[in-house]
């Protein structure tokens, strides 16, 4: 009997544990009708993804359930019948909870059971809603009385009082619930406070030094409030937003600086394999797809350091090969590198070699007559060239196709014979790979040492770029 009882107890315990391994979220929203549908989803980066659907039953409840636990983070319940209105909640460890509310006001009417995390979360949302309600009329008064010094100062103090209440609530929430997901989210959202940097008034370049200190402190401490060991934060919109802000607005827009900061950040993220994956993928993609000239160097640096050295556990052979191929095509034509040499024939069979051309600037243009964009841009480039051809600027125009008659006809029609026109008649220069030519026109600018100083630049930008470069290099 003892043995049978022991087995029965084990079975019951196992069943309870098994039931708790999955999720069961009961939702009741007053105002919905039977058979109305609800969607369960979650945030990840800047998007929302669907996880489950449920129908409202006769008793008013809709139940989301599954045998496998969901990953923690910020989740949403969407009501399609209310023009896809939704409310957010936190997916915690238990994943067995009830959420009951009203269509009139999801947040302020919310009742939670079975989840202390969500009681904390909705209490916080209600408190923030109340403070925002108090702040609204103050902000209106500030607009009305902006020209009245006394009234403006009065309402400004009132606004500061309300904002201090908000800060105090945040701080107390974090202090009293250090391991709660909400606390970790609030820390991510808390701006870095830069301490005073006291310098004597008579310090040379005092204002510049203070600004430099503020920049460096903000950059170096930007990620202090992020718990990189907790991948639940990835299932919120906030890490994605911080990454974008960091690369776009915090770090100086310089390939060396950005590479250094990206590596430091990726190394910080190693505390969690999924954090490491996300930060690495985001960073490499961000710089590979950047429209800012020169940012591809950062992609190459990160790809070589992480993907091509076997650091990326999620990358299969196909992905590694693609990245390797992309790196191979970009490395020869990064800004700051010496341009790969090209030796090509012109329409008359005479040879021209890039490395022997003497000029302050060489505009290297890859084009074809059949390209609609080329038909507009190449004549524009020629108009610009006519104004600078006597001031140390040369155009080395590479025809990318193989129909000599078509090429020659376009040159004659547009009177392009006063610059260097060449083509790869024998297909041995490998110019497409060396200069990453996948579309036309593609334009590079080289300095007098054949160093690449601009790439994939628009014709309308060339004049200002060369003027700026001349001014700053004293050519």
NORHUJO-V150110 format. One record per residue. RES is the residue in three letters. OMEGA is omega in radians with two decimals (999 if undefined). Layout:
((RES,OMEGA) (RES,OMEGA))
This chain:
((UNK,3.14) (UNK,-3.12) (UNK,3.14) (UNK,3.12) (UNK,-3.12) (UNK,3.12) (UNK,-3.13) (UNK,3.12) (UNK,3.11) (UNK,-3.14) (UNK,3.13) (UNK,3.14) (UNK,-3.13) (UNK,3.13) (UNK,3.12) (UNK,3.13) (UNK,-3.12) (UNK,3.14) (UNK,-3.10) (UNK,-3.13) (UNK,3.14) (UNK,3.11) (UNK,3.05) (UNK,-3.08) (UNK,3.14) (UNK,-3.08) (UNK,3.06) (UNK,-3.12) (UNK,3.14) (UNK,-3.12) (UNK,3.07) (UNK,-3.11) (UNK,3.08) (UNK,3.13) (UNK,2.93) (UNK,-3.10) (UNK,3.02) (UNK,3.08) (UNK,3.03) (UNK,3.12) (UNK,3.12) (UNK,3.04) (UNK,2.88) (UNK,-3.07) (UNK,-3.09) (UNK,-3.11) (UNK,3.01) (UNK,-3.11) (UNK,-3.12) (UNK,3.11) (UNK,-3.01) (UNK,3.02) (UNK,3.10) (UNK,3.08) (UNK,3.07) (UNK,-3.13) (UNK,-3.08) (UNK,-3.13) (UNK,3.09) (UNK,-3.10) (UNK,2.95) (UNK,-3.03) (UNK,2.97) (UNK,3.08) (UNK,3.13) (UNK,-3.07) (UNK,-3.10) (UNK,3.13) (UNK,3.05) (UNK,3.08) (UNK,-3.12) (UNK,3.11) (UNK,3.07) (UNK,3.13) (UNK,-3.12) (UNK,2.92) (UNK,-3.08) (UNK,3.11) (UNK,-3.09) (UNK,-3.09) (UNK,3.11) (UNK,-3.13) (UNK,3.06) (UNK,2.99) (UNK,-3.13) (UNK,2.96) (UNK,-3.13) (UNK,3.00) (UNK,-3.10) (UNK,3.04) (UNK,-3.09) (UNK,-3.04) (UNK,-3.03) (UNK,-3.14) (UNK,3.03) (UNK,-3.02) (UNK,3.02) (UNK,3.13) (UNK,-3.08) (UNK,-3.07) (UNK,-3.02) (UNK,-3.13) (UNK,-3.13) (UNK,-3.11) (UNK,-3.07) (UNK,-2.98) (UNK,-3.02) (UNK,3.10) (UNK,-3.04) (UNK,3.00) (UNK,-3.06) (UNK,2.95) (UNK,3.11) (UNK,-3.10) (UNK,3.08) (UNK,3.09) (UNK,-3.07) (UNK,2.99) (UNK,3.10) (UNK,-3.09) (UNK,-3.11) (UNK,3.02) (UNK,3.12) (UNK,3.14) (UNK,3.12) (UNK,3.13) (UNK,3.12) (UNK,3.10) (UNK,3.13) (UNK,3.13) (UNK,3.09) (UNK,3.09) (UNK,3.11) (UNK,-3.07) (UNK,-3.03) (UNK,3.14) (UNK,3.10) (UNK,3.13) (UNK,3.08) (UNK,3.11) (UNK,3.12) (UNK,3.10) (UNK,-3.09) (UNK,-3.02) (UNK,-3.07) (UNK,-3.13) (UNK,3.12) (UNK,-3.01) (UNK,-3.08) (UNK,-3.13) (UNK,3.14) (UNK,3.13) (UNK,3.14) (UNK,-3.09) (UNK,3.05) (UNK,3.09) (UNK,3.11) (UNK,3.13) (UNK,3.11) (UNK,3.11) (UNK,-3.13) (UNK,3.13) (UNK,3.08) (UNK,3.07) (UNK,3.10) (UNK,-3.14) (UNK,-3.14) (UNK,3.13) (UNK,3.11) (UNK,-3.09) (UNK,3.13) (UNK,3.10) (UNK,-3.14) (UNK,-3.10) (UNK,-3.05) (UNK,-3.10) (UNK,-2.97) (UNK,-3.08) (UNK,-3.13) (UNK,3.11) (UNK,3.12) (UNK,-3.14) (UNK,3.14) (UNK,3.08) (UNK,-3.14) (UNK,3.09) (UNK,3.09) (UNK,-3.07) (UNK,-3.12) (UNK,-3.14) (UNK,3.07) (UNK,3.09) (UNK,-3.11) (UNK,-3.13) (UNK,3.12) (UNK,3.08) (UNK,-3.04) (UNK,3.06) (UNK,3.08) (UNK,-3.09) (UNK,-3.07) (UNK,3.11) (UNK,3.10) (UNK,3.14) (UNK,-3.06) (UNK,-3.10) (UNK,3.13) (UNK,3.13) (UNK,3.11) (UNK,3.11) (UNK,3.10) (UNK,3.11) (UNK,-3.12) (UNK,3.12) (UNK,-3.08) (UNK,-3.12) (UNK,-3.13) (UNK,3.13) (UNK,-3.05) (UNK,-3.09) (UNK,-3.04) (UNK,-3.06) (UNK,-3.08) (UNK,-3.01) (UNK,-3.12) (UNK,3.07) (UNK,-3.07) (UNK,3.12) (UNK,-3.04) (UNK,-3.08) (UNK,3.03) (UNK,3.14) (UNK,3.08) (UNK,3.12) (UNK,2.97) (UNK,3.10) (UNK,-2.81) (UNK,3.11) (UNK,3.08) (UNK,3.14) (UNK,-3.13) (UNK,3.11) (UNK,3.12) (UNK,-3.12) (UNK,-3.10) (UNK,-3.09) (UNK,-3.06) (UNK,-2.96) (UNK,-3.02) (UNK,-3.08) (UNK,3.08) (UNK,-3.07) (UNK,-3.13) (UNK,-3.06) (UNK,-3.13) (UNK,3.13) (UNK,-3.11) (UNK,3.08) (UNK,-3.13) (UNK,-3.10) (UNK,3.10) (UNK,3.12) (UNK,3.11) (UNK,-3.12) (UNK,3.13) (UNK,3.11) (UNK,3.07) (UNK,-3.03) (UNK,-3.11) (UNK,3.13) (UNK,3.14) (UNK,-3.03) (UNK,-3.12) (UNK,3.04) (UNK,3.12) (UNK,3.12) (UNK,-3.05) (UNK,-3.09) (UNK,3.12) (UNK,3.13) (UNK,-3.14) (UNK,-3.04) (UNK,-3.13) (UNK,3.12) (UNK,-3.09) (UNK,-3.08) (UNK,3.08) (UNK,-3.06) (UNK,-3.12) (UNK,3.07) (UNK,-3.13) (UNK,-3.07) (UNK,3.07) (UNK,-3.10) (UNK,3.11) (UNK,3.08) (UNK,-3.14) (UNK,3.07) (UNK,-3.13) (UNK,-3.13) (UNK,-3.11) (UNK,-3.14) (UNK,-3.14) (UNK,-3.06) (UNK,-3.04) (UNK,-3.08) (UNK,-3.02) (UNK,3.05) (UNK,3.05) (UNK,-3.11) (UNK,-2.98) (UNK,-3.02) (UNK,-3.08) (UNK,-3.01) (UNK,3.09) (UNK,-3.07) (UNK,-3.14) (UNK,-3.13) (UNK,3.13) (UNK,3.13) (UNK,3.12) (UNK,-3.13) (UNK,3.11) (UNK,3.13) (UNK,3.14) (UNK,3.12) (UNK,-3.12) (UNK,-3.12) (UNK,-3.10) (UNK,-3.01) (UNK,-3.10) (UNK,-3.00) (UNK,3.06) (UNK,3.09) (UNK,-3.10) (UNK,3.11) (UNK,3.02) (UNK,-3.07) (UNK,3.07) (UNK,-3.08) (UNK,3.08) (UNK,3.05) (UNK,-3.00) (UNK,3.12) (UNK,2.98) (UNK,-3.06) (UNK,-3.12) (UNK,3.11) (UNK,3.09) (UNK,-3.08) (UNK,3.08) (UNK,-3.12) (UNK,-3.03) (UNK,-3.01) (UNK,-3.12) (UNK,3.13) (UNK,3.14) (UNK,3.12) (UNK,3.04) (UNK,-3.14) (UNK,3.02) (UNK,3.04) (UNK,-3.09) (UNK,-3.03) (UNK,3.08) (UNK,-3.01) (UNK,3.07) (UNK,-3.08) (UNK,-3.11) (UNK,-3.11) (UNK,-3.12) (UNK,-3.14) (UNK,3.12) (UNK,-3.13) (UNK,3.11) (UNK,-2.97) (UNK,-3.10) (UNK,3.03) (UNK,3.07) (UNK,3.11) (UNK,-3.13) (UNK,3.09) (UNK,3.09) (UNK,-3.09) (UNK,-3.12) (UNK,-3.13) (UNK,-3.05) (UNK,-3.04) (UNK,3.10) (UNK,-3.11) (UNK,3.01) (UNK,3.11) (UNK,3.13) (UNK,3.02) (UNK,3.07) (UNK,-2.99) (UNK,-3.07) (UNK,3.04) (UNK,-2.97) (UNK,-3.08) (UNK,-2.93) (UNK,-3.12) (UNK,-3.04) (UNK,-3.10) (UNK,3.13) (UNK,3.14) (UNK,-3.11) (UNK,-3.14) (UNK,-3.13) (UNK,3.12) (UNK,-3.11) (UNK,-3.11) (UNK,-3.08) (UNK,3.10) (UNK,-3.11) (UNK,-3.01) (UNK,3.11) (UNK,2.97) (UNK,-3.08) (UNK,3.08) (UNK,-3.10) (UNK,3.08) (UNK,-3.11) (UNK,-3.03) (UNK,-3.03) (UNK,3.05) (UNK,3.14) (UNK,-3.07) (UNK,-3.12) (UNK,-3.04) (UNK,-3.11) (UNK,3.10) (UNK,-3.10) (UNK,-3.10) (UNK,3.05) (UNK,-3.09) (UNK,3.08) (UNK,3.05) (UNK,3.12) (UNK,-0.09) (UNK,2.99) (UNK,-3.03) (UNK,3.03) (UNK,2.98) (UNK,3.13) (UNK,3.06) (UNK,-3.06) (UNK,3.11) (UNK,-3.11) (UNK,3.06) (UNK,3.12) (UNK,3.14) (UNK,3.05) (UNK,3.13) (UNK,-3.14) (UNK,-3.10) (UNK,3.10) (UNK,-3.12) (UNK,-3.10) (UNK,-3.14) (UNK,-3.00) (UNK,-3.06) (UNK,-3.12) (UNK,-3.14) (UNK,-3.11) (UNK,3.09) (UNK,-3.14) (UNK,-3.11) (UNK,3.09) (UNK,-3.09) (UNK,-3.04) (UNK,3.08) (UNK,3.08) (UNK,3.08) (UNK,999))
